[in-house]
């Protein structure tokens, strides 16, 4: 067989695997639409009412899928852990508490370790839902509710290796987690709380978390000279690129930036450093609120082509300063 023919054959085999798995997902959706949703609905209700956590269990490939489902639940506001069924029967049953929901994965519904765990979990006080391809299986008969994926033809040429069945399990688990997420009213800011190290989490940090404040907040009184401002900013930790100018009552009068300094010297020379900063500061600058998000600050900077913005309270008193470089350093 030529190299081109071999390549074509491989691609066709890959396409067939994808087709079979896509068909399994399509059939799963049709099954839910056609009346197979009772178990799914009961599972959503149980998870929303759960006073403990969702414990996910499964052996082999189903267990690996279960780990991902558990991780998705945990990252979207539903406390969850994965419990290996064999380890549970050898001392880890203490991870299950009364009031938990046990989500047990087994395509055949006849996995000994899983079926051995279910009755014990029920005695502890957990409710049990089976994610399985055989509703009439032992696991199905032991469960309080069934999330059925139906009898699925595997994409494996030998029709043996879990492929389409595990894909269907994963998709149904994702669907379960996303429906629960929506009914909880889980928002982007909630998601960010569980992903503080990710790029999304950083973008969704509040302004109060990223702003310069306290000793790092450069403020001067109205009437100070530009030279006074330069001395103050050079002594401020972090060497800010702007200073906030305050009225006698502590409210914001304006902002004086490094860009303002360059313009003053270019237009008036170094003698202008003795001028009051009020003569050259920006009045009514674009500002932020402490509960806004870091990504909103970036949009403000981009839209108005500015590099700094004061953070103000409801009385126009400065709480902090956001510098674009600080956001860039965070990877926002």
Residue pairs with C-beta under 8 A, 6 or more apart in sequence:
1 9
13 157
16 155
17 155
17 163
20 153
20 154
20 155
20 163
20 164
21 155
21 163
21 164
21 167
23 164
24 149
24 152
24 153
24 164
24 165
24 167
24 168
25 167
25 168
25 171
27 150
27 152
28 149
28 150
28 168
28 171
28 172
31 148
31 150
32 40
36 148
36 150
38 145
39 129
39 145
39 146
39 147
39 148
40 147
40 172
40 175
40 176
42 129
42 144
42 145
43 101
43 103
43 129
43 145
43 147
43 176
44 176
44 179
44 180
44 183
46 101
46 127
46 129
46 144
46 145
47 54
47 73
47 78
47 101
47 176
47 180
48 180
48 183
48 184
50 78
50 99
50 100
50 101
51 99
52 79
52 97
52 98
52 99
52 100
52 101
52 126
53 78
53 79
53 80
53 81
53 97
53 100
53 101
54 70
54 73
54 78
54 79
54 80
54 100
54 101
54 102
54 103
55 80
55 81
55 82
55 83
55 95
55 96
55 100
55 101
55 102
55 103
55 121
55 126
56 66
56 67
56 69
56 70
56 73
56 80
56 81
56 82
56 83
56 102
56 103
56 105
57 63
57 66
57 82
57 83
57 84
57 85
57 88
57 102
57 103
57 104
57 105
57 114
57 117
58 64
58 65
58 66
58 85
58 104
58 105
58 106
58 111
58 114
59 84
59 85
59 86
59 106
59 111
59 113
59 114
60 162
61 162
61 166
62 105
62 106
62 107
62 111
62 162
62 166
62 169
63 82
63 84
63 85
63 105
64 166
65 105
65 166
65 169
65 170
65 173
66 82
66 103
66 105
66 173
67 82
68 170
68 173
69 103
69 105
69 169
69 170
69 173
69 174
69 176
69 177
70 80
70 81
70 82
71 80
71 82
72 173
72 174
72 177
73 79
73 80
73 177
73 180
74 80
74 81
74 194
75 191
75 194
75 195
76 177
76 178
76 180
76 181
76 186
76 191
76 194
77 180
77 181
77 184
77 186
77 190
77 194
78 177
78 180
78 181
78 184
81 95
83 92
83 95
83 96
83 117
84 92
85 104
85 111
85 113
85 114
85 116
85 117
86 113
88 95
88 96
88 117
88 120
89 113
89 116
89 117
89 120
93 120
93 121
93 124
96 102
96 121
96 124
96 126
97 124
97 125
97 126
98 124
98 125
98 126
99 125
99 126
100 121
100 124
100 125
100 126
100 127
101 126
101 127
101 128
101 129
102 117
102 118
102 121
102 126
102 127
102 128
102 129
103 129
103 131
103 173
104 114
104 117
104 118
104 128
104 129
104 130
104 131
104 132
104 139
104 143
105 114
105 131
105 132
105 169
106 114
106 115
106 130
106 131
106 132
106 137
106 139
107 132
107 133
107 134
107 149
107 152
107 162
107 165
107 166
107 169
108 132
108 133
108 134
108 137
109 115
109 130
109 132
109 133
109 134
109 135
109 136
109 137
109 138
109 139
109 140
110 134
110 137
110 138
110 139
111 139
114 139
115 138
115 139
115 142
118 128
118 139
118 142
118 143
119 142
121 128
122 128
122 142
127 144
127 145
128 142
128 143
128 144
128 145
129 143
129 144
129 145
129 146
129 147
130 137
130 139
130 140
130 142
130 143
130 145
130 146
130 147
131 147
131 149
131 169
131 172
131 173
132 139
132 140
132 146
132 147
132 148
132 149
133 148
133 149
133 150
133 151
133 152
133 165
133 168
134 140
134 151
135 146
135 148
140 146
147 172
147 176
149 165
149 168
149 169
149 172
150 168
152 164
152 165
152 168
153 159
153 164
154 160
154 161
154 162
154 163
154 164
154 165
155 163
155 164
156 162
156 163
188 200
188 204
189 204
189 293
191 200
191 201
191 204
192 200
192 201
192 203
192 204
192 205
193 201
194 201
195 201
196 202
196 205
199 331
199 332
202 294
202 330
202 331
202 332
203 293
203 294
203 295
203 298
203 332
204 293
204 294
204 295
205 293
205 294
205 330
205 332
206 290
206 291
206 292
206 293
206 294
207 288
207 289
207 290
207 291
207 292
207 293
207 294
207 296
207 297
207 311
207 320
207 322
208 290
208 291
208 311
208 319
208 320
209 294
210 294
210 297
210 322
210 326
210 327
210 330
211 288
211 290
211 311
211 319
211 320
211 321
211 322
212 218
212 238
212 240
212 320
212 321
212 322
212 323
212 326
213 319
213 320
213 321
215 236
215 237
216 236
216 237
216 238
216 240
217 236
217 244
217 318
217 320
217 321
218 232
218 233
218 236
218 240
218 242
218 243
218 244
218 321
219 243
219 244
219 245
219 246
219 318
220 228
220 229
220 232
220 243
220 244
220 245
220 246
220 277
221 245
221 246
221 248
222 245
222 246
222 247
222 248
222 253
222 277
222 278
223 276
223 277
223 278
224 232
224 245
224 276
224 277
225 273
225 274
225 275
225 276
225 277
226 256
226 261
226 264
226 272
226 273
226 274
226 275
226 276
226 277
226 280
227 273
227 274
228 277
229 243
229 256
229 277
230 261
230 273
232 243
233 239
233 240
233 242
233 243
240 308
240 321
240 323
241 257
241 258
241 307
241 308
241 323
241 325
242 255
242 256
242 257
242 258
242 307
242 308
242 321
242 323
243 255
243 256
243 277
244 252
244 254
244 255
244 310
244 318
244 321
245 252
245 253
245 254
245 255
245 256
245 277
245 278
245 281
246 252
246 253
246 318
247 253
250 317
251 315
251 316
251 317
252 285
252 287
252 310
252 312
252 316
252 317
252 318
253 278
253 281
253 283
254 277
254 278
254 281
254 282
254 283
254 284
254 285
255 281
255 282
255 285
255 308
255 310
256 277
256 280
256 281
256 282
257 282
257 307
257 308
259 307
260 280
260 281
260 282
263 280
264 272
264 273
264 275
264 280
265 272
265 273
268 275
272 280
285 306
285 309
285 310
286 300
286 304
286 306
286 309
287 309
287 310
287 311
287 312
288 296
288 297
288 300
288 309
288 310
288 311
288 312
288 322
289 311
289 312
290 311
290 313
290 319
290 320
294 327
294 330
294 332
295 332
297 309
297 322
297 327
298 324
298 327
298 332
300 306
300 309
301 307
301 309
301 324
301 327
306 324
307 323
307 324
307 325
308 321
308 322
308 323
308 324
309 321
309 322
310 318
310 320
310 321
310 322
311 318
311 319
311 320
311 321
311 322
312 318
312 319
313 319
